[in-house]
């Protein structure tokens, strides 16, 4: 299964600067989430990081 990066705002934010792909498989998505730093989460703001919208 692959995920279109543009359909998931949080994934798109994490992929920005780390990948040029427009579609990622589950393994790549997991890797991006694991590499997310506190700075990434702060940059998303409370609305994005705390909601379930946009998360896989």
N, C-alpha and C positions, 0 to 999 in steps of 0.2 A: 504494500500500500504506500502511496506517495501523497504528500500534502503540498498544496499550492501555497507558497509562502505568503502571497498577497491576501489570502483569505483568513489569515491568522495574524492580527496586529502584533501580538507579543512575539510570536515567532519571527515576524518580519523585522521587528526592532532588534532582536538578538542576532539575526542573520546579517543585518546591515554592517558592512565592514568586515565580516567574517566569511561571507559566501556571496557569489554572484548568481547562484542557482535560483531558479524560480519555482522549482519543485524539489522537495526533499523526501527521502524515505524516513521511516521511523527511527532508524539508527542515527541518521544525521540530525534529526530533530532532537533526539535525546542528548546527543553530544552538545548541541548548542545550549540546551537548558542546563546541562551540567557545567558548562563553561561560563554561564551567566555570573556576573559579579554583583556585588552590592551596588556598585555605581550604575550598572545596567538597570537594576530594579528601581533605584532612586530616580533615574532619568525617565522612567515610564510613568511615574507619579502614582498616587494612591489609587486612582480609578482603574488603571490598567493592571497594575500588579496585584490588586486585591480582588478583582472580579474574576469570574470564570469565563467571561466572554473573551475569546481569542486564544485561550489555552487549549491545548490538544487534549 
